[in-house]
């Protein structure tokens, strides 16, 4: 009589995510943050339709115009509409946050899997690299990379993505060390399943909650890094709108025209707090150890 095989956890994921969604809905701060994040995504996607003016169009007669009915956020030192530039700056910040975290997640997942699944020398080398990258300040490394590569949106994606993989790799390594001892993983290997099949078919689905949390928590860090690099002149190239570069341009008018730096600064604060709060809510909902 054949022994009945234990069903794979993949079959129960639908109920798991449904339960996680119900737990997330009970967190009012997380739901408010989710609404704000969706609102920011809509702004970024439909920026050309939402922005009232061309963000790069200069009207010198409107230089440093105070907020009014025609220009709700006022105009900058070149006569450009600040509201329109904040809207396009949202597109830059969210794209940098999302793309860089996707790059970091792909690198971190496969590095963490190689360390936890294969062990031995691979684990020793990768763990050493994780410690090295974790001990160095991300912003200083990003500044060095951007100085070497040059300013630009693509270079921002690469720099921030390459430098942010260590945290993901550490979490995935710990998860894989537990998962590889499960019966369904051992059964797959006994049946002749390749290492690639085990990694993609059994380990990846079980690591998805961890990856979702790391991406959500990593986006605000990437937004702050992009704003800091753009503030220092190492981020996006002018005249592309960026919240950090807008604040840098407004320094000399900080006392006389406070609105110049106020609105892009508020955009950064709202975006970072929303993603951080949503990340905390997702962690509480997706992590079985934190569920009440």
C-alpha positions, 0 to 999 in steps of 0.5 A: 500500500502506497503512502499518501503524500503530504499535499504541497502548501501551494494549494492552501495559499489562496486561503492564506492570502485571503486571511492576510487580507482580512487581517490587514483590513482590521488595521486602520492605519495600514488601510489609510496608507494603502489608499495613499499609496494607490493615490500616489501610484495613480498620480505617477501613472497618469501624470501627463493627464493630471498635471495642469501645466508642462513641468519644464515650461519656463515663464519668466514673468511668473518667477517665484509667484506665490500660490494662487488659483492658477498655480496652487503650489506657486512657481519656482525660480524659472517660472515653472509650475511647482504642482506640475513638477511635484506630480512628475516628481512622484513618477520619478520617486515611485519608479526609482523605489519600485524598480530598484527594489525589484532589482534588489529582490531578484538579486537578494532572493537568488543569493539567499537561496544559494546560501541557505539551500546549498550551504557550504562554501556558497553559504560562507561566501554569500554570508560574508558579502551580506555582512560587508554590504550591511555594514557599509552606509548605503547612501555613501556607497550610492554616492560613490556609484552615482559619481562613477556612473554619472547622473541619470534615472537608469543609473539610479535604478542600478545603484540603489538596486545593487546596494539593497539586496543584502537585507533581502538575502539575509531574510531569504536565507533564514527562510530557506534554511527552515523550508529545505527540511520540510517533507515536501521538499525532500519528497521532490528531491527523492522523486528526482526533482532538480534543484532548480525545480525545488527553488522555483516550485517549492521555495519561491512560493513560500518566500513570496510573503517575505519578498512582499514585505521587503519590497514594501519596506525598501521603497521608502528607503529608496525614495529617500536615497533618490531625494538625497542624491538628487539634492546633491546633484547626483540623481536625475538630470535637469530639467527632469522634475525630482522632489530632491532637486526641487528642494535643492533649488529652493535653498536660497529662497528658504526664508522669503519663499517657504512654499518653494521647498514646503510642497516637495518636502511634504510629498517626500514625507507623505510618501515615506510614511505611507509606505512605511506604515503599509509595510508594517501592516503587511508584516503583521498580516503576512508573518504567521508569527506576528498574527494575533 
